[in-house]
Amino acid sequence: MRMVDVIEKKRNGKELTNEEIRFAVNGYTQGEIPDYQMSALAMAIFFQDMTTAERAELTMAMVESGDQIDLSAVEGIKVDKHSTGGVGDKTTIALAPLVAALGVPVAKMSGRGLGHTGGTIDKLESIPGFTVEISIDEFTNLVNKNKLAVVGQTGNLAPADKKLYALRDVTATVNSIPLIASSIMSKKIASGADAIVLDVKTGTGAFMKELDQAKELAEAMVGIGKSLGRNTMAIISDMNQPLGYTIGNALEVKEAIDLLYGRGPDDLRELCLRLGSQMVYFAGKAESIEDARKKLVEVIENGKARETLKTFIKAQNGDPSIVDEPEKLAKAKYLIEVQAKSDGFVAGIEADQIGTAAMLLGAGRATKDSEIDLAVGMELHKKIGDFVKAGESIATLHSNREDVEEIIERVRDAYRFSKEDIGAPTLIYDEIK
């Protein structure tokens, strides 16, 4: 078999066989196929697309290129949740203990963030003492014991995907549905999930800016998951403004805790209940989606979700008292108000600009080597549909430096105002099953 023939076949719009896909992925991973040939294949896929069968085979080829986490020792159906990322997305921190409180095993393998704010691991590490540096054996033992544990991604998880992504990044082939979908799903499958619930974001703060793009990606990932024998569904949710009111690591942890007290923002609560209901149902812990939602509300109201969070934090060397006393979380030195310059209803918030402002404060990484300041970030006071008077605070910056004029202006510029009330935006656009 020759790589040039595989490239030509896909260039001409024909379906690749399993053997041809394996030949390309394995050869590239092992250094037998050069960058220029894999680049040509990626570009051919970019223009000619792939069938569901091709996408599934590409995913499994990347899964089998490296480590696979064996969760067979964990009792029950393991349901994983993945978000395509957004601004203020602290869903996992509230959702994981919420679902685990109903006996659903949540074995979460997460990464660190690059961009707006930290990833789930960075946020959890704003809890004093908390660590994800545990062995896979300890990880599975904790899931069996407490129904919840989080560990950092192994360095050899889907190495073919890492190598191919680096190539796509410099050959203008990142924004390809089959390549994005197989990249995401390869890591979910390699992490040992039995069922997968996906949160695909769309809007100004999302990777997929347009709804039709987000739907196409969701359908692609659900198709791959089902083809590989995993119960899979996707929710398409709004990211035309940040999720919740806080952006920044310790701030987002506090907001997630608020949700488990029955407080917190309505959008975060609703998204957690929608995603959580699917996870509980997939795990066989409820007779229907409606029954699952009712049970989730109960464990918020009776405090069981909070107790599950405390147990999880303590088991990974963190200080569980922060659940009752979130003021123990890291705090910034300065609270700086951002005031509106005119009256009006909030008509739009450029979520990616808010995210960039948080990163400039130190809440995220500009490069892989950047140090995150876990205390900094911002709290929004006004969201789409709210009325604002001139001089009223639209946000508070939590900063460890005072020279933030540029960031203040960036936050102001992210807000759009209107004389008419446009109402709150849609939170959930669609479900793909």
Sequence and secondary structure as in RCSB ss.txt:
>XXXX:A:sequence
MRMVDVIEKKRNGKELTNEEIRFAVNGYTQGEIPDYQMSALAMAIFFQDMTTAERAELTMAMVESGDQIDLSAVE
GIKVDKHSTGGVGDKTTIALAPLVAALGVPVAKMSGRGLGHTGGTIDKLESIPGFTVEISIDEFTNLVNKNKLAV
VGQTGNLAPADKKLYALRDVTATVNSIPLIASSIMSKKIASGADAIVLDVKTGTGAFMKELDQAKELAEAMVGIG
KSLGRNTMAIISDMNQPLGYTIGNALEVKEAIDLLYGRGPDDLRELCLRLGSQMVYFAGKAESIEDARKKLVEVI
ENGKARETLKTFIKAQNGDPSIVDEPEKLAKAKYLIEVQAKSDGFVAGIEADQIGTAAMLLGAGRATKDSEIDLA
VGMELHKKIGDFVKAGESIATLHSNREDVEEIIERVRDAYRFSKEDIGAPTLIYDEIK
>XXXX:A:secstr
  HHHHHHHHHTT    HHHHHHHHHHHHTT S HHHHHHHHHHHHHH   HHHHHHHHHHHHTTSB    TTS 
S  EEEEE   TT  HHHHHHHHHHTTT  EEEEE    SSS  HHHHHTTSTT      HHHHHHHHHHHSEEE
EE  TTBSHHHHHHHHHHHTTT SS HHHHHHHHHHHHHHTT SEEEEEEEESTTSSB SHHHHHHHHHHHHHHH
HHTT EEEEEEEE SS SSSEESHHHHHHHHHHHHTT S HHHHHHHHHHHHHHHHHTTS SSHHHHHHHHHHHH
HTSHHHHHHHHHHHHTT  GGGGT GGGS   SEEEEEE SS EEEEEE HHHHHHHHHHHTSS SSTT    TT
 EEEES  TT EE TT EEEEEEES S  HHHHHHHHHHEEEESS      SEEEEE 
